[in-house]
Amino acid sequence: MSETTSSPTSQSTEHEQSSALLLVRAANSGDERATKQLLEAVAPRVRRVVRVILGIGHPDCDDVTQLALIAFTRGLQAFRGECQPAHYASRIAVRTAVQARRRSRVLRARFDDLTEGEEPETTSVHDDVLVARRKRIVRDLLGDIPTEQAEALALRVALGWTLEEIASASDTPLNTVRSRLRLAKEALRRKIEADPVLRDELEVTL
């Protein structure tokens, strides 16, 4: 009768997961050193997520990253260990970045109202500039749909998470994740189809 043994890679992963969860418990008990170690562990992932949602050159990336890390620290008491702390931090980073994107869009709209009538700058549009503009438009649209839908869509499309990973990180049933993704895509499609400027920018044909 043969015994089933786990691979060294699997054992290493399990050890890392166990160590991370121990850090969470220690941090929740008030261990400042554990909190610092945990933040150092998730910070690179949080920074990457924020840059994906806001755009790598966005001036608020560092500030939003710090806000996401603060939100992660405050949310540790609610963390129940269904997923890895890094996944939990990523989800919080997505939500924080989407909310920041929404605020940024409101402020930009107010600024545009104040400067209405001024002569626009004339610049040549290259392919890379056009691609960057389209990405910005899509990121802005995330701020126009409910947060749960925007979060699911960003995790799925921008970060490439599986449906199972999204469900685990958000402590949400798989069918709910599917529903949020469907509703998010439908909402974005309606907004694009209803706006001739967006259709032209994204080259969407009806």
Residue frames as a rotation matrix with the C-alpha (Angstrom) as fourth column:
MET 1
0.584 0.812 0.000 0.00
0.812 -0.584 0.000 0.00
0.000 0.000 -1.000 0.00
SER 2
-0.366 -0.774 0.517 1.58
0.785 -0.555 -0.275 3.27
0.500 0.306 0.810 -1.15
GLU 3
0.011 0.299 -0.954 1.54
0.781 -0.598 -0.178 6.48
-0.624 -0.743 -0.240 0.83
THR 4
0.515 0.214 0.830 0.57
0.722 -0.630 -0.286 9.80
0.462 0.746 -0.479 -0.76
THR 5
-0.089 -0.632 -0.770 3.19
0.838 -0.466 0.285 12.44
-0.538 -0.620 0.571 -0.13
SER 6
0.904 0.377 -0.202 3.05
0.245 -0.844 -0.476 16.11
-0.350 0.381 -0.856 -0.98
SER 7
0.448 -0.749 0.488 5.68
0.699 -0.047 -0.713 17.67
0.557 0.661 0.503 -3.22
PRO 8
-0.392 -0.678 -0.622 8.39
0.904 -0.408 -0.125 19.98
-0.169 -0.611 0.773 -1.83
THR 9
-0.846 0.114 0.521 6.75
0.145 -0.891 0.430 22.88
0.513 0.440 0.737 -3.68
SER 10
0.171 0.985 -0.017 3.39
0.155 -0.010 0.988 22.12
0.973 -0.172 -0.155 -2.08
GLN 11
0.313 -0.120 -0.942 4.97
0.932 0.229 0.281 21.82
0.182 -0.966 0.183 1.35
SER 12
-0.750 -0.655 -0.085 6.76
0.661 -0.746 -0.082 25.15
-0.010 -0.118 0.993 0.85
THR 13
-0.552 0.627 0.550 3.51
-0.032 -0.675 0.737 26.85
0.833 0.390 0.393 -0.19
GLU 14
0.454 0.750 -0.481 1.65
0.442 0.279 0.852 25.45
0.773 -0.600 -0.205 2.80
HIS 15
-0.083 -0.585 -0.807 4.44
0.995 -0.089 -0.037 26.65
-0.050 -0.806 0.590 5.10
GLU 16
-0.913 -0.245 0.327 4.26
0.305 -0.941 0.146 30.17
0.272 0.233 0.934 3.63
GLN 17
-0.119 0.956 0.267 0.48
-0.004 -0.270 0.963 30.22
0.993 0.114 0.036 4.01
SER 18
0.469 0.262 -0.844 0.73
0.757 0.373 0.536 29.06
0.455 -0.890 -0.023 7.61
SER 19
-0.490 -0.750 -0.445 3.41
0.867 -0.472 -0.161 31.68
-0.089 -0.464 0.881 8.39
ALA 20
-0.785 0.240 0.571 1.30
0.069 -0.882 0.466 34.45
0.616 0.405 0.675 6.85
LEU 21
0.270 0.959 -0.081 -1.76
0.142 0.044 0.989 33.47
0.952 -0.279 -0.125 8.87
LEU 22
0.206 -0.296 -0.933 0.32
0.969 0.195 0.152 33.38
0.137 -0.935 0.327 12.05
LEU 23
-0.845 -0.524 0.104 1.47
0.519 -0.852 -0.076 36.94
0.128 -0.010 0.992 11.29
VAL 24
-0.328 0.815 0.478 -2.16
-0.068 -0.526 0.848 38.01
0.942 0.246 0.228 10.92
ARG 25
0.531 0.545 -0.649 -3.05
0.558 0.351 0.752 36.52
0.637 -0.762 -0.118 14.29
ALA 26
-0.193 -0.704 -0.683 -0.07
0.977 -0.202 -0.067 38.18
-0.091 -0.681 0.727 15.93
ALA 27
-0.863 -0.101 0.495 -0.87
0.252 -0.935 0.249 41.53
0.437 0.340 0.833 14.31
ASN 28
0.044 0.980 0.194 -4.46
0.021 -0.195 0.980 41.31
0.999 -0.039 -0.030 15.50
SER 29
0.517 0.093 -0.851 -3.22
0.795 0.316 0.517 40.69
0.317 -0.944 0.090 19.03
GLY 30
0.992 -0.074 -0.099 -1.31
-0.035 -0.936 0.351 43.98
-0.118 -0.345 -0.931 18.94
ASP 31
0.278 -0.944 0.177 2.13
0.614 0.316 0.723 42.75
-0.739 -0.093 0.667 17.89
GLU 32
0.679 -0.010 -0.734 3.60
-0.361 -0.875 -0.322 45.78
-0.639 0.483 -0.598 16.09
ARG 33
-0.430 -0.899 -0.077 6.54
-0.582 0.211 0.786 43.79
-0.690 0.383 -0.614 14.72
ALA 34
-0.494 0.337 0.802 4.17
0.554 0.833 -0.009 41.27
-0.671 0.439 -0.598 13.13
THR 35
0.624 0.757 -0.197 2.09
0.374 -0.510 -0.775 44.09
-0.686 0.410 -0.601 11.66
LYS 36
0.285 -0.619 -0.732 5.22
-0.686 -0.665 0.296 45.62
-0.670 0.418 -0.614 10.13
GLN 37
-0.717 -0.577 0.391 6.31
-0.201 0.709 0.676 42.28
-0.667 0.406 -0.624 8.66
LEU 38
-0.088 0.793 0.603 2.85
0.708 0.476 -0.522 41.71
-0.701 0.381 -0.603 7.23
LEU 39
0.741 0.353 -0.570 2.76
-0.041 -0.825 -0.564 45.14
-0.670 0.441 -0.597 5.61
GLU 40
-0.148 -0.885 -0.442 6.22
-0.741 -0.197 0.642 44.64
-0.655 0.423 -0.626 4.13
ALA 41
-0.672 -0.097 0.734 5.05
0.201 0.930 0.307 41.32
-0.713 0.354 -0.605 2.69
VAL 42
0.121 0.851 0.510 1.91
0.848 0.179 -0.499 42.64
-0.516 0.493 -0.700 0.99
ALA 43
0.205 -0.021 -0.979 3.12
-0.042 -0.999 0.012 46.13
-0.978 0.038 -0.206 0.03
PRO 44
-0.803 -0.542 -0.249 4.66
-0.254 -0.067 0.965 45.15
-0.540 0.837 -0.084 -3.36
ARG 45
-0.658 0.638 0.399 1.42
0.752 0.574 0.323 43.40
-0.023 0.513 -0.858 -4.39
VAL 46
0.270 0.790 -0.551 -0.70
0.723 -0.544 -0.425 46.34
-0.636 -0.284 -0.718 -3.25
ARG 47
-0.184 -0.437 -0.880 1.51
-0.231 -0.851 0.471 48.79
-0.955 0.290 0.056 -5.17
ARG 48
-0.970 -0.192 0.147 1.20
0.074 0.340 0.937 46.75
-0.230 0.921 -0.316 -8.38
VAL 49
-0.293 0.942 0.161 -2.58
0.946 0.310 -0.092 46.52
-0.136 0.125 -0.983 -8.06
VAL 50
0.293 0.380 -0.878 -2.94
0.367 -0.892 -0.263 50.27
-0.883 -0.245 -0.401 -7.53
ARG 51
-0.531 -0.580 -0.618 -0.79
-0.359 -0.506 0.784 50.98
-0.767 0.638 0.060 -10.59
VAL 52
-0.862 0.289 0.416 -2.91
0.501 0.601 0.622 48.63
-0.070 0.745 -0.663 -12.70
ILE 53
0.065 0.992 -0.109 -6.14
0.972 -0.088 -0.219 50.36
-0.227 -0.092 -0.970 -11.67
LEU 54
0.526 0.131 -0.840 -4.93
0.217 -0.976 -0.016 53.98
-0.822 -0.174 -0.542 -11.69
GLY 55
0.898 -0.380 0.223 -2.28
0.171 -0.167 -0.971 53.74
0.406 0.910 -0.085 -14.40
ILE 56
0.345 -0.835 -0.429 1.43
0.928 0.372 0.023 53.48
0.141 -0.406 0.903 -13.75
GLY 57
-0.598 -0.645 0.475 2.02
0.606 -0.752 -0.259 57.21
0.525 0.133 0.841 -14.22
HIS 58
0.448 0.857 0.256 -0.88
0.419 -0.454 0.786 58.42
0.790 -0.245 -0.562 -12.09
PRO 59
-0.274 -0.646 0.712 0.31
-0.284 -0.653 -0.702 61.06
0.919 -0.394 -0.005 -9.59
ASP 60
0.214 0.458 0.863 -1.75
-0.946 -0.123 0.300 59.58
0.244 -0.880 0.407 -6.75
CYS 61
0.366 -0.062 -0.929 -0.33
-0.154 0.980 -0.126 56.03
0.918 0.189 0.349 -6.92
ASP 62
-0.651 -0.707 -0.276 1.84
0.173 0.215 -0.961 56.39
0.739 -0.674 -0.018 -3.82
ASP 63
-0.702 0.441 0.560 -0.91
-0.708 -0.515 -0.482 58.05
0.076 -0.735 0.674 -1.77
VAL 64
0.362 0.898 -0.252 -3.51
-0.865 0.424 0.269 55.47
0.348 0.121 0.930 -2.78
THR 65
0.019 -0.455 -0.890 -1.07
0.040 0.890 -0.454 52.66
0.999 -0.027 0.035 -2.01
GLN 66
-0.917 -0.374 0.139 -0.64
-0.087 -0.152 -0.985 54.04
0.389 -0.915 0.106 1.50
LEU 67
-0.299 0.893 0.336 -4.41
-0.954 -0.279 -0.107 54.36
-0.002 -0.352 0.936 1.90
ALA 68
0.432 0.439 -0.788 -4.85
-0.533 0.829 0.169 50.76
0.728 0.347 0.592 0.78
LEU 69
-0.410 -0.668 -0.621 -2.24
0.201 0.598 -0.776 49.53
0.890 -0.443 -0.111 3.27
ILE 70
-0.870 0.184 0.458 -3.96
-0.489 -0.445 -0.750 51.46
0.066 -0.876 0.477 6.06
ALA 71
0.135 0.986 -0.097 -7.32
-0.976 0.149 0.156 49.95
0.168 0.074 0.983 5.04
PHE 72
0.166 -0.172 -0.971 -5.71
-0.162 0.967 -0.199 46.51
0.973 0.190 0.133 4.99
THR 73
-0.838 -0.535 -0.105 -4.38
0.046 0.123 -0.991 46.98
0.543 -0.836 -0.079 8.52
ARG 74
-0.627 0.669 0.398 -7.77
-0.761 -0.419 -0.494 48.17
-0.164 -0.613 0.773 9.76
GLY 75
0.303 0.824 -0.478 -9.50
-0.904 0.407 0.129 45.29
0.301 0.393 0.869 8.02
LEU 76
-0.597 -0.637 -0.487 -7.37
-0.468 0.770 -0.433 42.53
0.651 -0.031 -0.758 9.53
GLN 77
-0.743 0.362 0.563 -9.85
-0.496 0.266 -0.826 41.96
-0.449 -0.893 -0.018 12.36
ALA 78
0.330 0.935 -0.131 -12.45
-0.749 0.175 -0.639 41.01
-0.575 0.309 0.758 9.73
PHE 79
-0.116 -0.465 -0.878 -10.05
-0.888 0.444 -0.117 38.67
0.445 0.766 -0.465 7.91
ARG 80
0.553 0.471 0.687 -11.16
-0.748 0.644 0.162 35.08
-0.366 -0.603 0.708 8.48
GLY 81
-0.323 -0.866 0.383 -8.41
-0.568 0.501 0.654 33.26
-0.757 -0.006 -0.653 6.60
GLU 82
0.633 0.607 0.481 -10.47
0.034 0.600 -0.800 32.03
-0.774 0.522 0.359 3.63
CYS 83
0.857 -0.429 0.284 -7.68
0.315 0.002 -0.949 33.26
0.407 0.903 0.137 1.34
GLN 84
-0.057 -0.958 -0.281 -4.09
0.977 0.004 -0.212 34.40
0.204 -0.287 0.936 1.64
PRO 85
0.210 0.088 -0.974 -3.43
0.570 -0.820 0.049 37.80
-0.795 -0.565 -0.222 3.26
ALA 86
-0.792 -0.557 -0.249 -1.87
0.109 -0.530 0.841 38.97
-0.600 0.639 0.481 -0.04
HIS 87
-0.647 0.647 0.403 -5.12
0.632 0.160 0.759 38.21
0.426 0.746 -0.512 -1.87
TYR 88
0.301 0.751 -0.588 -7.10
0.946 -0.314 0.084 39.99
-0.122 -0.581 -0.804 0.82
ALA 89
-0.158 -0.469 -0.869 -4.78
0.325 -0.856 0.403 42.99
-0.932 -0.218 0.288 0.52
SER 90
-0.943 -0.196 0.269 -5.15
0.301 -0.158 0.940 42.96
-0.142 0.968 0.208 -3.28
ARG 91
-0.168 0.965 0.203 -8.91
0.902 0.068 0.426 43.08
0.398 0.255 -0.882 -3.03
ILE 92
0.422 0.265 -0.867 -8.73
0.709 -0.692 0.134 46.02
-0.565 -0.671 -0.480 -0.63
ALA 93
-0.557 -0.715 -0.422 -6.26
0.223 -0.618 0.753 47.73
-0.800 0.325 0.504 -2.96
VAL 94
-0.735 0.371 0.568 -8.64
0.626 0.050 0.778 47.33
0.260 0.927 -0.269 -5.91
ARG 95
0.303 0.937 -0.172 -11.52
0.932 -0.255 0.257 48.83
0.198 -0.238 -0.951 -3.96
THR 96
0.223 -0.300 -0.928 -9.39
0.514 -0.773 0.373 51.71
-0.828 -0.560 -0.018 -2.66
ALA 97
-0.795 -0.606 -0.030 -8.04
0.260 -0.383 0.886 52.47
-0.549 0.697 0.462 -6.14
VAL 98
-0.442 0.724 0.530 -11.49
0.804 0.057 0.592 52.35
0.398 0.688 -0.607 -7.76
GLN 99
0.535 0.643 -0.548 -12.82
0.826 -0.534 0.180 54.79
-0.177 -0.549 -0.817 -5.16
ALA 100
-0.130 -0.675 -0.726 -9.82
0.304 -0.724 0.619 57.06
-0.944 -0.140 0.299 -5.73
ARG 101
-0.856 -0.143 0.496 -10.41
0.507 -0.049 0.861 56.89
-0.099 0.989 0.114 -9.47
ARG 102
0.077 0.978 0.191 -14.00
0.945 -0.133 0.299 57.92
0.318 0.158 -0.935 -8.90
ARG 103
0.518 0.062 -0.853 -12.99
0.558 -0.780 0.282 60.92
-0.648 -0.622 -0.439 -6.78
SER 104
-0.532 -0.819 -0.214 -10.34
0.298 -0.418 0.858 61.90
-0.792 0.393 0.467 -9.31
ARG 105
-0.615 0.358 0.703 -12.88
0.760 0.032 0.649 61.87
0.210 0.933 -0.291 -12.10
VAL 106
0.503 0.829 -0.246 -15.25
0.864 -0.477 0.159 64.12
0.014 -0.293 -0.956 -10.16
LEU 107
0.258 -0.497 -0.828 -12.47
0.315 -0.767 0.559 66.62
-0.913 -0.405 -0.042 -9.50
ARG 108
-0.774 -0.569 0.277 -11.38
0.414 -0.123 0.902 66.55
-0.480 0.813 0.330 -13.13
ALA 109
-0.159 0.811 0.563 -14.95
0.938 -0.055 0.343 67.20
0.309 0.582 -0.752 -14.26
ARG 110
0.674 0.374 -0.638 -15.13
0.615 -0.762 0.203 70.24
-0.410 -0.528 -0.743 -11.98
PHE 111
-0.215 -0.849 -0.483 -11.83
0.198 -0.522 0.830 71.51
-0.956 0.083 0.280 -13.34
ASP 112
-0.720 -0.011 0.694 -13.05
0.688 0.119 0.716 71.00
-0.090 0.993 -0.078 -16.91
ASP 113
0.380 0.920 0.097 -16.13
0.919 -0.387 0.072 73.07
0.104 0.062 -0.993 -16.10
LEU 114
0.518 -0.239 -0.822 -13.95
0.329 -0.831 0.449 75.90
-0.790 -0.503 -0.351 -14.83
THR 115
-0.476 -0.824 -0.307 -11.72
-0.066 -0.315 0.947 75.86
-0.877 0.471 0.095 -17.92
GLU 116
0.079 0.589 0.804 -14.53
0.832 0.405 -0.378 75.42
-0.548 0.699 -0.458 -20.44
GLY 117
0.948 0.316 -0.034 -14.03
0.228 -0.752 -0.618 77.66
-0.221 0.578 -0.785 -23.43
GLU 118
0.274 -0.923 -0.270 -10.25
-0.528 -0.379 0.760 77.73
-0.804 -0.065 -0.591 -23.30
GLU 119
0.486 -0.158 -0.860 -8.41
-0.837 0.200 -0.510 76.74
0.252 0.967 -0.035 -26.44
PRO 120
0.904 -0.164 0.394 -7.37
-0.025 0.901 0.433 73.08
-0.426 -0.401 0.811 -26.25
GLU 121
-0.042 -0.986 -0.159 -3.78
-0.619 -0.099 0.779 72.15
-0.784 0.131 -0.606 -26.79
THR 122
0.809 0.240 -0.537 -3.01
-0.585 0.432 -0.687 70.62
0.067 0.869 0.490 -30.14
THR 123
-0.149 -0.847 0.511 -0.91
-0.728 0.444 0.523 67.49
-0.670 -0.294 -0.682 -29.88
SER 124
-0.192 0.016 -0.981 -0.17
-0.829 0.532 0.171 64.70
0.525 0.846 -0.089 -32.25
VAL 125
0.455 0.458 0.764 -1.77
-0.791 0.602 0.110 61.43
-0.409 -0.654 0.636 -31.28
HIS 126
-0.487 -0.663 -0.569 0.49
-0.799 0.602 -0.017 58.40
0.353 0.446 -0.822 -31.59
ASP 127
0.070 0.537 -0.841 -0.58
-0.156 0.838 0.523 54.80
0.985 0.094 0.142 -31.15
ASP 128
-0.540 -0.328 -0.775 0.88
0.641 0.437 -0.631 54.54
0.545 -0.838 -0.026 -27.65
VAL 129
-0.962 0.252 0.104 -0.89
-0.269 -0.814 -0.515 57.74
-0.045 -0.523 0.851 -26.60
LEU 130
-0.213 0.934 -0.285 -4.16
-0.774 0.016 0.633 56.42
0.596 0.356 0.720 -28.01
VAL 131
-0.067 0.123 -0.990 -3.78
0.283 0.954 0.099 53.12
0.957 -0.274 -0.099 -26.17
ALA 132
-0.865 -0.310 -0.394 -3.02
0.461 -0.182 -0.869 54.94
0.197 -0.933 0.301 -22.92
ARG 133
-0.758 0.638 0.137 -6.10
-0.647 -0.762 -0.032 57.13
0.084 -0.113 0.990 -23.40
ARG 134
0.011 0.790 -0.613 -8.31
-0.468 0.546 0.695 54.12
0.884 0.279 0.375 -24.00
LYS 135
-0.362 -0.207 -0.909 -7.01
0.603 0.692 -0.397 52.46
0.711 -0.692 -0.125 -20.85
ARG 136
-0.999 -0.015 -0.047 -7.77
0.045 -0.683 -0.729 55.64
-0.022 -0.730 0.683 -18.90
ILE 137
-0.414 0.908 -0.065 -11.31
-0.791 -0.323 0.520 55.70
0.451 0.267 0.852 -20.27
VAL 138
0.089 0.420 -0.903 -11.90
0.046 0.904 0.425 52.09
0.995 -0.079 0.061 -19.21
ARG 139
-0.674 -0.385 -0.630 -10.45
0.633 0.139 -0.762 52.82
0.381 -0.913 0.149 -15.77
ASP 140
-0.902 0.393 0.178 -12.75
-0.428 -0.863 -0.267 55.82
0.049 -0.317 0.947 -15.45
LEU 141
-0.130 0.910 -0.393 -15.73
-0.596 0.245 0.765 53.67
0.793 0.334 0.510 -16.38
LEU 142
-0.392 -0.065 -0.918 -14.95
0.524 0.804 -0.281 51.40
0.756 -0.591 -0.281 -13.42
GLY 143
-0.971 -0.029 -0.237 -15.83
0.215 -0.538 -0.815 54.34
-0.104 -0.842 0.529 -11.21
ASP 144
-0.613 0.785 -0.096 -19.28
-0.757 -0.548 0.356 54.57
0.227 0.290 0.930 -12.76
ILE 145
0.100 0.642 -0.760 -20.51
-0.222 0.759 0.612 51.11
0.970 0.108 0.218 -11.75
PRO 146
0.886 0.303 0.351 -21.24
-0.393 0.089 0.915 49.68
0.246 -0.949 0.198 -8.28
THR 147
0.157 -0.930 0.332 -18.09
-0.986 -0.129 0.104 49.02
-0.054 -0.344 -0.938 -6.27
GLU 148
0.133 -0.086 0.987 -18.65
-0.332 0.935 0.126 45.26
-0.934 -0.344 0.096 -5.95
GLN 149
0.883 0.229 0.410 -19.02
0.295 0.411 -0.863 44.93
-0.366 0.882 0.295 -9.71
ALA 150
0.755 -0.654 -0.043 -16.01
-0.539 -0.582 -0.608 47.14
0.373 0.483 -0.792 -10.43
GLU 151
0.103 -0.718 0.688 -13.95
-0.888 0.245 0.388 45.16
-0.447 -0.652 -0.613 -7.95
ALA 152
0.382 0.107 0.918 -14.84
0.060 0.988 -0.140 41.81
-0.922 0.108 0.371 -9.51
LEU 153
0.979 0.024 0.204 -14.19
0.205 -0.033 -0.978 43.08
-0.017 0.999 -0.038 -13.03
ALA 154
0.558 -0.825 0.092 -10.83
-0.793 -0.563 -0.233 44.60
0.243 0.057 -0.968 -12.09
LEU 155
0.043 -0.533 0.845 -9.68
-0.669 0.613 0.421 41.43
-0.742 -0.583 -0.330 -10.34
ARG 156
0.500 0.262 0.825 -10.79
0.279 0.853 -0.440 39.29
-0.820 0.451 0.354 -13.27
VAL 157
0.908 -0.036 0.417 -9.73
0.406 -0.169 -0.898 41.39
0.103 0.985 -0.139 -16.26
ALA 158
0.709 -0.641 0.293 -6.95
-0.551 -0.763 -0.338 43.65
0.440 0.078 -0.895 -15.02
LEU 159
0.015 -0.734 0.679 -5.27
-0.969 0.157 0.191 41.21
-0.247 -0.661 -0.709 -12.62
GLY 160
-0.230 -0.119 -0.966 -6.21
-0.696 0.713 0.077 37.91
0.680 0.691 -0.247 -14.26
TRP 161
-0.688 0.023 0.726 -7.67
-0.628 0.483 -0.610 36.25
-0.364 -0.875 -0.317 -11.17
THR 162
-0.829 0.476 -0.292 -9.79
0.229 0.767 0.599 33.13
0.509 0.430 -0.745 -11.54
LEU 163
0.056 0.936 0.347 -13.43
-0.345 -0.308 0.887 33.18
0.937 -0.169 0.305 -10.50
GLU 164
0.542 0.108 -0.833 -12.54
0.582 0.667 0.465 30.91
0.606 -0.738 0.299 -7.59
GLU 165
-0.510 -0.808 -0.295 -9.82
0.811 -0.337 -0.479 33.30
0.288 -0.483 0.827 -6.39
ILE 166
-0.659 0.352 0.664 -12.21
-0.239 -0.936 0.259 36.24
0.713 0.012 0.701 -6.52
ALA 167
0.418 0.886 -0.199 -14.86
-0.127 0.274 0.953 34.29
0.899 -0.373 0.227 -4.61
SER 168
0.281 -0.397 -0.874 -12.34
0.853 0.521 0.037 33.24
0.441 -0.755 0.485 -1.96
ALA 169
-0.735 -0.675 0.059 -10.82
0.590 -0.681 -0.434 36.70
0.333 -0.284 0.899 -1.50
SER 170
-0.668 0.545 0.506 -14.20
-0.462 -0.838 0.292 38.42
0.583 -0.039 0.811 -1.27
ASP 171
-0.924 0.327 0.198 -15.87
0.035 0.588 -0.808 35.65
-0.381 -0.740 -0.554 0.76
THR 172
-0.167 0.846 -0.507 -18.59
-0.847 -0.387 -0.366 35.56
-0.505 0.368 0.780 -1.89
PRO 173
0.276 0.324 0.905 -20.38
0.107 0.925 -0.364 32.61
-0.955 0.197 0.220 -3.52
LEU 174
-0.689 -0.634 0.352 -19.05
0.362 0.119 0.924 31.71
-0.628 0.764 0.148 -6.96
ASN 175
-0.133 0.723 0.678 -22.41
0.986 0.029 0.162 32.36
0.097 0.690 -0.717 -8.63
THR 176
0.724 0.348 -0.596 -22.47
0.479 -0.875 0.072 35.84
-0.496 -0.338 -0.800 -7.08
VAL 177
-0.224 -0.889 -0.399 -19.06
0.017 -0.413 0.911 36.57
-0.975 0.197 0.107 -8.59
ARG 178
-0.681 0.037 0.732 -20.32
0.705 0.306 0.640 35.42
-0.200 0.951 -0.234 -12.00
SER 179
0.373 0.918 0.134 -23.38
0.928 -0.368 -0.061 37.65
-0.006 0.147 -0.989 -11.60
ARG 180
0.515 -0.238 -0.823 -21.29
0.198 -0.902 0.384 40.69
-0.834 -0.361 -0.418 -10.64
LEU 181
-0.612 -0.790 0.037 -19.02
0.168 -0.084 0.982 40.20
-0.772 0.608 0.184 -13.64
ARG 182
-0.417 0.540 0.731 -21.98
0.908 0.213 0.360 39.87
0.039 0.814 -0.579 -15.99
LEU 183
0.643 0.715 -0.273 -23.68
0.741 -0.672 -0.015 42.97
-0.194 -0.192 -0.962 -14.58
ALA 184
0.142 -0.689 -0.711 -20.42
0.118 -0.701 0.703 44.94
-0.983 -0.184 -0.018 -14.75
LYS 185
-0.791 -0.462 0.401 -19.87
0.402 0.102 0.910 44.09
-0.462 0.881 0.106 -18.40
GLU 186
-0.052 0.862 0.504 -23.48
0.984 -0.041 0.172 44.90
0.169 0.505 -0.846 -19.25
ALA 187
0.652 0.283 -0.703 -23.25
0.521 -0.842 0.144 48.25
-0.551 -0.460 -0.697 -17.44
LEU 188
-0.288 -0.845 -0.451 -20.04
0.044 -0.482 0.875 49.19
-0.957 0.232 0.176 -19.24
ARG 189
-0.711 0.056 0.701 -21.51
0.685 0.278 0.673 48.17
-0.157 0.959 -0.236 -22.58
ARG 190
0.366 0.926 0.096 -24.59
0.931 -0.363 -0.048 50.33
-0.009 0.106 -0.994 -22.01
LYS 191
0.491 -0.236 -0.839 -22.49
0.228 -0.894 0.385 53.34
-0.841 -0.381 -0.385 -21.07
ILE 192
-0.615 -0.789 -0.021 -20.26
0.127 -0.126 0.984 52.98
-0.779 0.602 0.177 -24.12
GLU 193
-0.536 0.471 0.701 -23.14
0.844 0.277 0.459 52.41
0.022 0.838 -0.546 -26.51
ALA 194
0.528 0.826 -0.198 -24.99
0.839 -0.544 -0.033 55.46
-0.135 -0.149 -0.980 -25.15
ASP 195
0.517 -0.430 -0.741 -22.02
-0.036 -0.875 0.482 57.80
-0.856 -0.222 -0.468 -25.59
PRO 196
0.980 -0.096 0.172 -20.91
0.181 0.093 -0.979 58.55
0.078 0.991 0.109 -29.19
VAL 197
0.504 -0.846 0.174 -17.62
-0.807 -0.533 -0.252 60.00
0.306 -0.013 -0.952 -27.95
LEU 198
0.051 -0.456 0.889 -16.76
-0.692 0.626 0.360 56.84
-0.720 -0.633 -0.284 -26.03
ARG 199
0.743 0.269 0.613 -17.74
0.201 0.783 -0.588 54.71
-0.638 0.560 0.528 -29.01
ASP 200
0.902 -0.432 0.000 -15.38
-0.165 -0.343 -0.925 56.67
0.399 0.834 -0.381 -31.22
GLU 201
0.265 -0.846 0.463 -12.53
-0.963 -0.257 0.082 56.64
0.049 -0.468 -0.883 -28.67
LEU 202
-0.146 -0.275 0.950 -12.83
-0.527 0.835 0.160 52.89
-0.837 -0.477 -0.267 -28.11
GLU 203
-0.643 -0.065 -0.763 -13.72
-0.762 0.157 0.628 52.16
0.079 0.985 -0.151 -31.75
VAL 204
-0.704 0.525 0.479 -16.86
0.163 0.775 -0.610 50.28
-0.692 -0.351 -0.631 -30.78
THR 205
-0.822 0.478 -0.310 -19.36
-0.463 -0.244 0.852 49.61
0.331 0.844 0.422 -33.57
LEU 206
-0.362 0.793 0.489 -23.02
-0.628 0.181 -0.757 48.93
-0.689 -0.582 0.432 -32.90
